[in-house]
């Protein structure tokens, strides 16, 4: 009787492969190719945020702000250095301070489509500080409880009339809705 076991490991190196698959799915999705299932790229990136957070050397506000600034500085360079001037020179975009501000954080996408990930990443770098501590302390029970809490909040947000028309409520909804997948990534990286 042979009792060979198949061992499958998933480490930071394999997350690069998964990220590549997610990028391919995202490109296909954002080019309006009618292939079902490619929206999974959102879940993959969300999972990888939680998974990668587990391996962060520091899990504090300083680390979160540093990672957030790294993303924002690159995004703002492209947004303000390329997309904003092109939109203004095109003549159809009349910027307001509020509109430029909301575009800088991905809350609106007049200048750069599909930039919602910016506000989600900022949220995750702050939210994962307490969430990771709770998961570390209480394990799977914390994950399950936090999932229930997230889905309860999403349900309550859906009770607000025209909730999806308000960019701030929509952003809160998106962040809370993605949190369970992010927590799963963190918990699975921990070996749960």
Secondary structure, DSSP 8 states (H G I E B T S, - for coil): -----------HHHHHHHHHHHHHHHHHHHTT---TTTTHHHHHHHHHHHHHHHT-S--SHHHHHHHHHHHHHHHHHHIIIIIHHHHHHTTS----HHHHHHHHTTS--SSSTT-THHHHHHHHHHHHHHHHHHHHHHTHHHHHHHHHHHHHHHHHHTTSTTGGGSHHHHHHHHHHHHHHHHHHHHHHHTT-
